[in-house]
């Protein structure tokens, strides 16, 4: 039986500001945990959550001019977020003026409901409007759902990288897409 998607009537996406720092820390920790806790040692997960989602770092990023957080709401409830950062790129991303899609996470109850497509479109539009020419990202090689999503959005694998979750060293694909 074919799964049908219904149009979501009340979707809004906005750039996060400094007043959203606490929300982004809590949301980041919760959504990363939801996405990867079943495949990650509990101690490695806890170490990663404490190191990757620090309030001072989120505040610094929100107050800078090279990082952008997007919050997506469905029916006035936060459904997920994305984080774009233009700090640096790996050698495998050859195009000039790249920005990294560092995170794109949704609450699990929004999976398969077209919400990710809204958020990805907003990420690409934001990057383009800020003058970037390419979006790149790193995705765990075993995250098949996400990797299929990125390929659907015409991202191509351009390299590989290591990603550390606690003491666990994982293999990631580096994807890139011109915009």
Secondary structure as a PSIPRED ss2 file (coil, helix, strand):
# PSIPRED VFORMAT (PSIPRED V4.0)

   1 X C   1.000  0.000  0.000
   2 X C   1.000  0.000  0.000
   3 X C   1.000  0.000  0.000
   4 X C   1.000  0.000  0.000
   5 X C   1.000  0.000  0.000
   6 X C   1.000  0.000  0.000
   7 X C   1.000  0.000  0.000
   8 X C   1.000  0.000  0.000
   9 X C   1.000  0.000  0.000
  10 X C   1.000  0.000  0.000
  11 X E   0.000  0.000  1.000
  12 X E   0.000  0.000  1.000
  13 X E   0.000  0.000  1.000
  14 X E   0.000  0.000  1.000
  15 X E   0.000  0.000  1.000
  16 X C   1.000  0.000  0.000
  17 X C   1.000  0.000  0.000
  18 X H   0.000  1.000  0.000
  19 X H   0.000  1.000  0.000
  20 X H   0.000  1.000  0.000
  21 X H   0.000  1.000  0.000
  22 X H   0.000  1.000  0.000
  23 X H   0.000  1.000  0.000
  24 X H   0.000  1.000  0.000
  25 X H   0.000  1.000  0.000
  26 X H   0.000  1.000  0.000
  27 X H   0.000  1.000  0.000
  28 X H   0.000  1.000  0.000
  29 X H   0.000  1.000  0.000
  30 X H   0.000  1.000  0.000
  31 X H   0.000  1.000  0.000
  32 X H   0.000  1.000  0.000
  33 X H   0.000  1.000  0.000
  34 X H   0.000  1.000  0.000
  35 X H   0.000  1.000  0.000
  36 X H   0.000  1.000  0.000
  37 X H   0.000  1.000  0.000
  38 X H   0.000  1.000  0.000
  39 X H   0.000  1.000  0.000
  40 X C   1.000  0.000  0.000
  41 X C   1.000  0.000  0.000
  42 X H   0.000  1.000  0.000
  43 X H   0.000  1.000  0.000
  44 X H   0.000  1.000  0.000
  45 X H   0.000  1.000  0.000
  46 X H   0.000  1.000  0.000
  47 X H   0.000  1.000  0.000
  48 X H   0.000  1.000  0.000
  49 X H   0.000  1.000  0.000
  50 X H   0.000  1.000  0.000
  51 X H   0.000  1.000  0.000
  52 X H   0.000  1.000  0.000
  53 X C   1.000  0.000  0.000
  54 X C   1.000  0.000  0.000
  55 X H   0.000  1.000  0.000
  56 X H   0.000  1.000  0.000
  57 X H   0.000  1.000  0.000
  58 X H   0.000  1.000  0.000
  59 X H   0.000  1.000  0.000
  60 X H   0.000  1.000  0.000
  61 X H   0.000  1.000  0.000
  62 X H   0.000  1.000  0.000
  63 X H   0.000  1.000  0.000
  64 X C   1.000  0.000  0.000
  65 X C   1.000  0.000  0.000
  66 X C   1.000  0.000  0.000
  67 X E   0.000  0.000  1.000
  68 X E   0.000  0.000  1.000
  69 X E   0.000  0.000  1.000
  70 X E   0.000  0.000  1.000
  71 X E   0.000  0.000  1.000
  72 X E   0.000  0.000  1.000
  73 X E   0.000  0.000  1.000
  74 X E   0.000  0.000  1.000
  75 X C   1.000  0.000  0.000
  76 X C   1.000  0.000  0.000
  77 X E   0.000  0.000  1.000
  78 X E   0.000  0.000  1.000
  79 X E   0.000  0.000  1.000
  80 X E   0.000  0.000  1.000
  81 X E   0.000  0.000  1.000
  82 X E   0.000  0.000  1.000
  83 X E   0.000  0.000  1.000
  84 X E   0.000  0.000  1.000
  85 X E   0.000  0.000  1.000
  86 X C   1.000  0.000  0.000
  87 X C   1.000  0.000  0.000
  88 X C   1.000  0.000  0.000
  89 X C   1.000  0.000  0.000
  90 X C   1.000  0.000  0.000
  91 X C   1.000  0.000  0.000
  92 X C   1.000  0.000  0.000
  93 X C   1.000  0.000  0.000
  94 X C   1.000  0.000  0.000
  95 X C   1.000  0.000  0.000
  96 X C   1.000  0.000  0.000
  97 X C   1.000  0.000  0.000
  98 X E   0.000  0.000  1.000
  99 X E   0.000  0.000  1.000
 100 X E   0.000  0.000  1.000
 101 X E   0.000  0.000  1.000
 102 X E   0.000  0.000  1.000
 103 X E   0.000  0.000  1.000
 104 X E   0.000  0.000  1.000
 105 X E   0.000  0.000  1.000
 106 X E   0.000  0.000  1.000
 107 X C   1.000  0.000  0.000
 108 X H   0.000  1.000  0.000
 109 X H   0.000  1.000  0.000
 110 X H   0.000  1.000  0.000
 111 X C   1.000  0.000  0.000
 112 X C   1.000  0.000  0.000
 113 X C   1.000  0.000  0.000
 114 X C   1.000  0.000  0.000
 115 X H   0.000  1.000  0.000
 116 X H   0.000  1.000  0.000
 117 X H   0.000  1.000  0.000
 118 X H   0.000  1.000  0.000
 119 X H   0.000  1.000  0.000
 120 X H   0.000  1.000  0.000
 121 X H   0.000  1.000  0.000
 122 X H   0.000  1.000  0.000
 123 X H   0.000  1.000  0.000
 124 X H   0.000  1.000  0.000
 125 X H   0.000  1.000  0.000
 126 X H   0.000  1.000  0.000
 127 X H   0.000  1.000  0.000
 128 X H   0.000  1.000  0.000
 129 X H   0.000  1.000  0.000
 130 X C   1.000  0.000  0.000
 131 X C   1.000  0.000  0.000
 132 X C   1.000  0.000  0.000
 133 X C   1.000  0.000  0.000
 134 X E   0.000  0.000  1.000
 135 X E   0.000  0.000  1.000
 136 X E   0.000  0.000  1.000
 137 X E   0.000  0.000  1.000
 138 X E   0.000  0.000  1.000
 139 X E   0.000  0.000  1.000
 140 X E   0.000  0.000  1.000
 141 X C   1.000  0.000  0.000
 142 X C   1.000  0.000  0.000
 143 X C   1.000  0.000  0.000
 144 X H   0.000  1.000  0.000
 145 X H   0.000  1.000  0.000
 146 X H   0.000  1.000  0.000
 147 X H   0.000  1.000  0.000
 148 X H   0.000  1.000  0.000
 149 X H   0.000  1.000  0.000
 150 X H   0.000  1.000  0.000
 151 X H   0.000  1.000  0.000
 152 X H   0.000  1.000  0.000
 153 X C   1.000  0.000  0.000
 154 X C   1.000  0.000  0.000
 155 X C   1.000  0.000  0.000
 156 X E   0.000  0.000  1.000
 157 X E   0.000  0.000  1.000
 158 X E   0.000  0.000  1.000
 159 X E   0.000  0.000  1.000
 160 X E   0.000  0.000  1.000
 161 X E   0.000  0.000  1.000
 162 X E   0.000  0.000  1.000
 163 X E   0.000  0.000  1.000
 164 X E   0.000  0.000  1.000
 165 X E   0.000  0.000  1.000
 166 X C   1.000  0.000  0.000
 167 X C   1.000  0.000  0.000
 168 X E   0.000  0.000  1.000
 169 X E   0.000  0.000  1.000
 170 X E   0.000  0.000  1.000
 171 X E   0.000  0.000  1.000
 172 X E   0.000  0.000  1.000
 173 X E   0.000  0.000  1.000
 174 X E   0.000  0.000  1.000
 175 X E   0.000  0.000  1.000
 176 X E   0.000  0.000  1.000
 177 X E   0.000  0.000  1.000
 178 X E   0.000  0.000  1.000
 179 X C   1.000  0.000  0.000
